[in-house]
Amino acid sequence: DSLRLRVFGLVLVALLPVIGLSLYNEFTHAQARARDVQQDAEQTAVLLGSQLARLETGIEQTLRVLSRDASVVQGQADDCNRYVADLKFEFNGRSEIGVADLTGAVFCLSRKLPPINISDRLYFREAAAQGEFSVGEFAVGRAAGAKAMHFGYPVLTPEGRVRGVAFAPLNLEWLGAQLAKTPLPAQSTITVADRNGTVLV
């Protein structure tokens, strides 16, 4: 028995370097896999961030052009309605486009609806108060009834005073469909939230 124990001990001692090397290799491989997963996640996050930034920039540019149209600046509802109705066809996924005066009353919209007021919306209040492009928060659109993320852009008079807000809600169903086309690392998910942490997609 004593001899067996000594032989077992010698074999165990001889195997320790092999076991140690195997454990070390497994550890280094696990670290490498973790680094690869992290790099994939970071690259995907950068890609998605760029896509969302381009989308936001496109919305801002569209609203800037809209806000400077003569029919919008002069509050000519009929001409403005025709203009935004045509514009909507080039504004894929963005629900209803419109313009409200400083009271929040919508006088121009890409389709005919009963009177709507958006004075309580964050994007309207910020764009009107700050005179800058504003990113809102999750809301159900009053025009289309769709879940959306809203954006606003101030309409200025020739003297530079804010006279209203042009707006465009981004349809979240459309956004989810676009993001679903993004190739992701295995077992990954995308979550997009607004400024309040409300999950949008």
Sequence and secondary structure as in RCSB ss.txt:
>XXXX:A:sequence
DSLRLRVFGLVLVALLPVIGLSLYNEFTHAQARARDVQQDAEQTAVLLGSQLARLETGIEQTLRVLSRDASVVQG
QADDCNRYVADLKFEFNGRSEIGVADLTGAVFCLSRKLPPINISDRLYFREAAAQGEFSVGEFAVGRAAGAKAMH
FGYPVLTPEGRVRGVAFAPLNLEWLGAQLAKTPLPAQSTITVADRNGTVLV
>XXXX:A:secstr
 HHHHHHHHHHHHHHHHHHHHHHHHHHHHHHHHHHHHHHHHHHHHHHHHHHHHHHHHHHHHHHHHHHTSHHHHTT
 HHHHHHHHHHHHTTSTT    EEEETTSBEEEESS  S  B TT HHHHHHHHHSS EEEEEEE TTT  EEEE
EEEEEE TTS EEEEEEEEEEHHHHHHHHTTS   TT     B TT  B  
